[in-house]
């Protein structure tokens, strides 16, 4: 997947998002490869996984990246709480009020895998 940002907006990015069924009480690992080219601003993209944990939403995030980087793998492990049947995966970036709020650059995502491992 290629996400091109043209530097004309202060994007509150929360797409693409995918909802994936999981087994409650199981352990999973999310693996994603990503690459960035000339990503600007201090508020940068990250990969996010979120799901319901009772009445609350639990969120797991990768580190934000800026500038350019070659293909890197993001790995995030997590336990699925009892009563949770779906997790959501998405590319994320918060909008900001900083002077460098208009983000530009290109993000690539590849080989997204959610694997049960217990």
C-alpha atoms as one frame of an Amber mdcrd trajectory, in Angstrom:
protein
   0.000   0.000   0.000   1.282   3.467  -0.852   0.105   6.557   1.039   1.244
   9.817  -0.561   0.964  13.033   1.460   1.308  16.230  -0.578   2.010  18.802
   2.166  -1.244  20.749   1.744  -3.133  19.445   4.799  -2.821  18.934   8.545
  -4.012  15.354   8.278  -5.596  13.472  11.156  -4.794  10.142   9.512  -6.674
   7.052  10.650  -6.868   5.070   7.443  -6.479   2.510   6.137  -8.164   0.588
   8.943  -8.905  -3.125   8.948 -10.901  -5.112  11.510  -9.692  -8.675  12.099
 -11.402 -11.466  14.081  -9.347 -12.937  16.944  -9.857 -15.596  19.612 -10.426
 -14.311  23.119  -7.713 -15.266  25.597  -5.159 -15.931  22.829  -1.783 -14.273
  22.198  -1.066 -12.625  18.836   1.782 -10.886  17.092   1.288  -8.167  14.512
   4.048  -7.842  11.932   4.133  -5.029   9.350   6.845  -3.865   6.977   6.949
  -0.146   6.262   9.119   2.352   4.455   9.086   6.163   4.434  10.295   8.752
   1.972  10.787  12.379   3.036   8.188  12.413   5.806   8.005  15.936   7.237
   6.660  17.430  10.498   7.253  16.599  14.141   3.885  14.816  14.389   4.541
  11.730  12.302   2.845   8.496  11.272   2.803   5.301  13.294   1.032   1.964
  13.144  -1.704   1.329  15.697  -3.595  -1.686  16.977  -6.664  -1.184  19.169
  -9.427  -3.310  20.686 -12.013  -3.361  23.458 -10.871  -4.518  26.885 -14.093
  -4.575  28.878 -15.483  -1.042  28.828 -12.140   0.515  27.827 -10.261   0.604
  24.533  -6.692  -0.715  24.680  -4.242   0.795  22.189  -0.772  -0.433  21.164
   1.346   1.868  18.986   4.603   1.661  17.104   7.126   4.498  17.315   6.597
   7.513  15.080   8.961   7.907  12.135  10.232  11.032  10.370  12.385  11.592
   7.315  13.294   8.645   5.098  13.909   5.040   6.102  14.338   1.754   4.275
  12.006  -1.183   4.816  11.670  -1.946   8.524   9.554  -4.456  10.364   7.194
  -3.416  13.134   6.420  -6.212  15.626   3.787  -5.836  18.318   2.698  -8.688
  20.577  -0.488  -8.621  22.635  -2.901 -10.739  24.644  -6.564 -10.728  23.635
  -8.783 -10.137  26.684 -11.731 -12.400  27.374 -14.819 -11.021  25.658 -12.812
  -9.437  22.810 -13.466 -10.910  19.355 -12.015  -8.292  16.994  -8.923  -6.081
  16.773  -8.451  -3.055  14.540  -5.231  -2.225  12.693  -4.539   1.155  11.127
  -1.991   3.658   9.940  -2.247   6.710  12.200  -1.071  10.305  12.488  -2.556
  12.959  14.780  -3.235  16.447  13.462  -1.294  19.179  15.262  -1.206  22.920
  15.829   2.580  23.187  15.403   4.042  25.417  12.702   5.107  22.400  10.615
   1.617  20.830  10.621   1.307  20.289   6.836   2.732  16.796   6.374   4.284
  15.555   3.139   6.101  12.434   2.019   5.246   8.854   1.126   4.600   5.830
   3.329   4.602   2.247   2.054   3.083  -0.725   3.902   3.639  -4.357   2.968
   3.282  -7.890   4.338   0.862  -7.148   7.180   0.442 -10.319   9.261  -1.507
 -11.070  12.417  -0.387 -14.428  13.831  -1.671 -16.371  16.817   1.260 -17.841
  18.734   0.092 -19.647  21.883
